Amino acid sequence: MLTDAGGVPLVVKTSAANEPDHTQLVPMLEAMPKVQGPRGRPRTRPKAVLGDRAYGTVGVIAAVVAMKIASYLAPRSDDTHGSGLGKLRYVVERTLACFSHFRRIRMCYERTGGHFQAFHDLAACCLVATRIRSRCSP
């Protein structure tokens, strides 16, 4: 899942359980929709990417830097603790927790991956609608 700094899901992609996480980051960055800011052209790329050590391979970090995005991905070879879970990555973890409120997503009942992806897309739409409604109401 790719979210903005407020936790609004921008790209949601499901994959097989035995597929590594780092293979999904670059396709999700390429699939990111244009996001309109307060003024000017819509942003097509984020300013920075933050993730845990699963995304910290050398190839992924090089691909993110080549896309002219600041990489805050913790390298896998680094032994220091502190990937930003309690401070910065909390927004993504909170959005993932919101997905668990949808019973159909909590456990995969679907026979095809397309149906499971559709339920995730629907849940993301519901979360975005909730965020818009809470920001627009007085």
C-alpha positions as CSV (number, residue, x, y, z in Angstrom):
1,M,0.0,0.0,0.0
2,L,1.2,3.5,-0.8
3,T,-0.2,6.3,1.3
4,D,0.3,10.0,1.6
5,A,1.6,11.6,4.7
6,G,-2.0,11.8,6.2
7,G,-2.6,8.1,5.7
8,V,-4.9,8.3,2.7
9,P,-4.4,5.3,0.5
10,L,-3.2,6.2,-3.0
11,V,-2.2,2.8,-4.4
12,V,-3.4,-0.5,-3.1
13,K,-2.0,-3.7,-4.6
14,T,-2.5,-7.2,-3.4
15,S,0.0,-9.9,-4.3
16,A,0.6,-13.6,-3.5
17,A,1.7,-14.4,0.1
18,N,5.0,-15.9,-1.0
19,E,6.1,-12.9,-3.1
20,P,8.7,-10.6,-1.6
21,D,7.6,-7.0,-0.6
22,H,10.5,-5.2,-2.3
23,T,9.3,-6.3,-5.8
24,Q,6.1,-4.3,-5.4
25,L,7.5,-0.9,-4.5
26,V,8.6,0.4,-7.9
27,P,5.4,-0.7,-9.7
28,M,3.3,1.0,-7.0
29,L,5.3,4.2,-7.4
30,E,4.7,4.1,-11.2
31,A,1.0,3.5,-10.6
32,M,0.6,6.4,-8.3
33,P,-2.1,8.8,-9.5
34,K,-1.6,12.5,-9.9
35,V,-2.2,14.4,-6.6
36,Q,-3.3,18.0,-6.7
37,G,-1.7,20.3,-4.2
38,P,-2.8,23.8,-3.2
39,R,-1.5,25.3,-6.4
40,G,0.5,24.4,-9.5
41,R,0.7,21.2,-11.5
42,P,-0.4,18.0,-9.8
43,R,2.5,15.9,-8.4
44,T,3.1,12.7,-10.2
45,R,5.8,11.5,-7.9
46,P,6.2,11.7,-4.1
47,K,8.9,13.8,-2.6
48,A,10.1,10.9,-0.4
49,V,9.5,7.2,0.3
50,L,9.6,5.6,3.7
51,G,9.4,1.9,4.4
52,D,10.7,-0.9,6.6
53,R,13.7,-3.1,6.0
54,A,11.7,-5.4,3.6
55,Y,12.0,-2.6,1.0
56,G,15.7,-1.8,1.8
57,T,17.4,-3.8,-0.9
58,V,20.2,-2.2,-3.0
59,G,18.2,-2.4,-6.2
60,V,15.0,-0.9,-4.8
61,I,16.9,2.0,-3.2
62,A,18.8,2.7,-6.5
63,A,15.5,2.6,-8.5
64,V,13.8,5.0,-6.1
65,V,16.8,7.4,-6.3
66,A,16.8,7.1,-10.1
67,M,13.1,8.2,-10.1
68,K,14.4,11.4,-8.3
69,I,12.6,10.5,-5.0
70,A,14.3,10.9,-1.6
71,S,14.8,7.4,-0.1
72,Y,14.3,6.9,3.6
73,L,14.4,3.1,3.2
74,A,16.5,1.4,5.8
75,P,19.1,-0.8,4.2
76,R,18.9,-4.5,5.0
77,S,22.6,-4.6,5.9
78,D,22.3,-1.9,8.6
79,D,22.0,-3.3,12.1
80,T,20.8,-0.2,13.8
81,H,17.4,-0.2,15.3
82,G,14.8,2.4,14.3
83,S,13.1,2.2,11.0
84,G,10.6,4.8,11.9
85,L,7.7,2.6,13.0
86,G,6.7,4.6,16.0
87,K,7.4,8.0,14.5
88,L,6.8,8.1,10.8
89,R,5.6,4.7,9.5
90,Y,2.7,4.8,12.0
91,V,0.5,6.4,9.4
92,V,0.8,3.5,7.1
93,E,0.3,1.0,9.9
94,R,-2.8,2.9,11.0
95,T,-4.2,2.7,7.5
96,L,-3.5,-1.0,7.3
97,A,-5.3,-1.4,10.6
98,C,-8.3,0.4,9.1
99,F,-8.4,-2.2,6.3
100,S,-8.9,-4.9,8.9
101,H,-12.3,-3.3,9.8
102,F,-13.7,-4.7,6.6
103,R,-14.6,-8.3,7.4
104,R,-14.4,-9.5,3.8
105,I,-10.7,-8.5,3.6
106,R,-9.7,-9.8,7.0
107,M,-9.6,-13.3,5.6
108,C,-9.3,-14.2,1.9
109,Y,-12.5,-16.0,0.9
110,E,-12.1,-15.3,-2.8
111,R,-10.9,-17.9,-5.4
112,T,-9.4,-15.3,-7.7
113,G,-6.9,-12.6,-7.0
114,G,-8.9,-10.1,-9.0
115,H,-11.9,-10.3,-6.7
116,F,-9.7,-9.9,-3.6
117,Q,-8.0,-6.8,-5.3
118,A,-11.5,-5.4,-6.0
119,F,-12.5,-5.7,-2.3
120,H,-9.3,-3.9,-1.4
121,D,-10.0,-1.1,-3.9
122,L,-13.5,-0.8,-2.5
123,A,-12.2,-0.6,1.0
124,A,-9.7,2.1,-0.1
125,C,-12.5,4.1,-1.7
126,C,-14.5,3.9,1.6
127,L,-11.5,5.1,3.6
128,V,-10.9,8.0,1.2
129,A,-14.6,9.0,1.3
130,T,-14.5,8.9,5.1
131,R,-11.4,11.1,5.2
132,I,-13.0,13.6,2.7
133,R,-16.2,13.7,4.7
134,S,-14.4,14.3,8.0
135,R,-12.3,17.2,6.5
136,C,-15.3,18.8,4.8
137,S,-17.7,18.7,7.7
138,P,-17.7,21.6,10.1
